[in-house]
Amino acid sequence: MALVVICGQPCSGKSTAATCLAEALRASESKATVRVIDETFFHLDRNQSYANMIAEKNVRGVLRSEVDRSVSKDNIIIVDSLNSIKGYRYELWCLARAAGVRYCVLHCDVKDTDCRKWNEDRKDKGEAGYDEIIFEDLVRRFEKPDSKNRWDSPLFELQPSKDEIEKSSPAILDAVSYLTKTVDSKTRDVKILQPTIATQSVRPSNANSLYELDQATQEVMNAIIAAQSNSLNGPVLIGSGLPTLNIRSAVGYPELRRLRRTFIKLTSQTSLSGPPPPADAESAKRMFVDYLNRELGD
Ligand SMILES: *[C@@H]1O[C@H](CO)[C@@H](O)[C@H](O)[C@H]1NC(C)=O
């Protein structure tokens, strides 16, 4: 039914916001199941998770897979993590679109000085805080959401520096109303994302990332064809760090080629007004495998 991305600096009140929103949603008329996906679910420790780029990528990867697995027409998934990278929020938005659900971002907008203080308070109290170097690095790299971006919209903003976060905070109530509103053909203010293929042509200036996309998807194709020619049925391992392809039976080359063309079209079009589609070859492959799983998986 919906995907909610919580976003904010470290120690800005995101988990409180996620809890308040979840409770408010559960108390609403909506029949949807509400679930919060956060780092503690994976027993991730704050310092370890953000110690370096690889660890951080890994955290984003596991959260994204869990969102991908969970998001559906019957539930409301709240992702409670920093979600501070623009390109990452874009990927989450793509998952919502692929699932055909509504989407919004809830931002805890605090002053740096406040979250810095709250991190220190936490450590003083013996609760899990961030190491100072990690904390400063996260604060510096934070990419503030901007409601002009499709993947940051609609944007609901909490101001924890000014007001305590509560179930009755205006931003929470607005989000609840957006997420639970009944939608009919006349509704204009609620957007349910649609997994459609647009008809515009590919942005030509983006030759580089198109080339990468082409290469990356070809490599995935090669891996599938190689696995199939060894007459292996069932899950196909594409490469380390990539999701497994779960298909029940072998897929013919023409079918794969067709899916690849569609995927390239879809991915390159989403970049018309957005960030470059997949950030690198690695995420291009991952998105392609995810796409194949959705198209061919059972
Ligand atoms: C992270 O490291 C800092 C010190 O560098 C420590 O005070 C804090 O408790 C650690 N946090 C966790 C969750 O282990």
The ligand as a MOL file (V3000), in Angstrom:
LIG
                    3D

  0  0  0     0  0            999 V3000
M  V30 BEGIN CTAB
M  V30 COUNTS 14 14 0 0 0
M  V30 BEGIN ATOM
M  V30 1 C 30.7610 3.9680 19.1670 0
M  V30 2 O 32.0140 4.4680 19.5550 0
M  V30 3 C 31.9990 5.4520 20.6010 0
M  V30 4 C 33.4110 5.8910 20.9270 0
M  V30 5 O 34.2480 5.9550 19.8460 0
M  V30 6 C 31.3540 4.8910 21.8520 0
M  V30 7 O 31.2570 5.8730 22.8420 0
M  V30 8 C 29.9540 4.3740 21.4940 0
M  V30 9 O 29.3490 3.7670 22.6150 0
M  V30 10 C 30.0230 3.3690 20.3580 0
M  V30 11 N 28.6930 2.9950 19.9830 0
M  V30 12 C 28.2810 1.7360 19.9060 0
M  V30 13 C 26.8800 1.5340 19.4250 0
M  V30 14 O 28.9850 0.7930 20.1760 0
M  V30 END ATOM
M  V30 BEGIN BOND
M  V30 1 1 1 2
M  V30 2 1 1 10
M  V30 3 1 2 3
M  V30 4 1 3 4
M  V30 5 1 3 6
M  V30 6 1 4 5
M  V30 7 1 6 7
M  V30 8 1 6 8
M  V30 9 1 8 9
M  V30 10 1 8 10
M  V30 11 1 10 11
M  V30 12 1 11 12
M  V30 13 1 12 13
M  V30 14 2 12 14
M  V30 END BOND
M  V30 END CTAB
M  END
